[in-house]
Amino acid sequence: MALELGSDVWDTPALKPPLNATPDFAHPGGDGGLAVAVIIVCGVAAGIAFCVRLASTFIARRVYVEDGLFFATSGLYAGFLYETYMMDSKYYHVHVWNLPLQTLSSIVYSTHIMTILYGLCVMLLKVAILLSWLRLFVPMKQRNAKFWTLQALIWANVIFYIVCTFCEIFRCTPREKIWNPVFEGGYCSVNMQDHAKASGFINLVSDVIILLFPQKIIWDLHVTRKQKVGMSLLFVVGFFAMAAATVRLYYLFKEFDGADFIYIRSDLVLWMAAEIAAGFLVMGLPSLPKVFRALPGSGSMMSFFKSIWRGLSGEQENSRRGLPSWFKPSPKRALDSSIVGTTKGGSPANMVFVTSWDPCTQKTTTTTTTTTTSGAGSSESSLKAPGEYGH
């Protein structure tokens, strides 16, 4: 049960300070400004991805299941960022011994809420991404290897994150024991240290698989290398999601290995926010080309940038290279030098029909010549002027 403690107990340091350190509740230190900047960047990135996906939905005039999951995640992520702001804006890189016991209890409670929201956000985002790729990479509902791989990933993520969320919510009985450091009685049935490390590792493996899946499909397509690179760049932001999950796992291990866990947890929640923001970008950025093409004047803008690129790279037309700007080519039409076909007659006078393609008139032109063979050699003379035949 919860103890009725006086204010003197709640105002004691949350952790015994190390040697040569004195608790200072009035000036606990920290760098809340840096944490707020990171939170703002994550919020803006997720907001841009949300707007791009929403615009794409209006352009297509159709809402898919993954769109609904993505939009629902936005509300959960807003709550996650709010809890992160309330914690890290005041206690980012603050040592536990500079906090009273009452403050520690509120921080642990906020962390508990953030962990629940994080699991729900990541689950919905991953399912939305996988459903989007199922529609993109497996058209006509084919039952091939890609279809079953994506289905397995979807249901594995759903089951995994639901189990993790229930473990976080009901890990202690009664639940107050989770955040109340002086609660007596009750019990905690889940070893959160082992659970958190295992779930963090599985989460990272899931990110790697989801990242590599579209890359393999893109590089197996029968298109030019330039097109493959362009399509790959739309999904490359997934590398940041994987990096954020890796750093988050590092801080998760570090948190349980040290007593000053609030100091480390303040970094952990920022990397959790960054990982979710990267998931938003993975979901939103592939819709960017569609939205850009729908903007008024997008074609003119692309032509403008292409002309600038050609000027910077020094690209010129071969026919204009080295000529003054006032020079205009003659309208004279010349035959294409490529020979379409030749036909020879019998000896001693071999008649040769040389057929060429004229790109100007869109017709074939046949030139007839004869080659007379003699003992001293051979001589060639033109017997007929070119004649044009429609093709």
C-alpha angles and dihedrals in degrees: 000000000000114000121232098235128181123239090258091066095047089050094057119106113278090226134022106257120239122248116296091018126111123196112247114187094172095055107023093162123218134135108259093163092066091048092050090051091053091048091051092050091050092048093049093048092050090045092053091049090048092052093047092051092045091051090049089053091053091048093050090043089217134099118212128199091255090056091056091049091047094051091046089053090057091067093048091048091051088057091047092052091048092054090045091052093049090053107036098037087066106022107031107141092355116146118238094237089061090062128077120236091252091057091047090056093053091047093051090049091051090048089052090054092045092052091053092048091046093055092048093046094049092045094051093043095051093046090048091050093048092047089050091052091046089059093041102043101029106050124182090025093275117186097225133132093277091053095052092042091055092045091052091049092049096052094039090056093045093051094042097051094042090054091047092049093051090048090053094047098045102028092117133039114241096025094224088074088072095069105016107087094192098046113131124208129014124084142243113229097187124073096221094191094061092036094052094047094048094046091047091053093047090048090054093049089050091052091052093050093047090048097050097042098077093038092060092049093047095050091048092058119108096239135109121287090245091057091048091052091048093051092044092055090061089063099034092095084076087076088067091051089053091047091050091050089051094052090044089055089051093054090044091059090043093052094059093044095057136056094220091074098151090061091052095039091059088065092041095059092049091056089047088055091048092050092053091046089053089052089055090053092049088055098042108036098066087064092055097091091053092050093046093051090052093056116102112259094012091132093054090046092053091049090051093052091045091053090050090049092050090050093049093046093047094238114164137169111266091228092058099041111122095004125118118253093246094056116109120191120242115259088231111132120225129195120249109259093225115103116225096193147330133214127193130202128211129290151295086037107031113202113208125198111198113193120196135176120241110206092193098058095027088230138113119246123205122204118195122207136163129220116204116202121210136166093263094050138282138301130200128210134174113242100177138030117238114283125200125226125186116250 
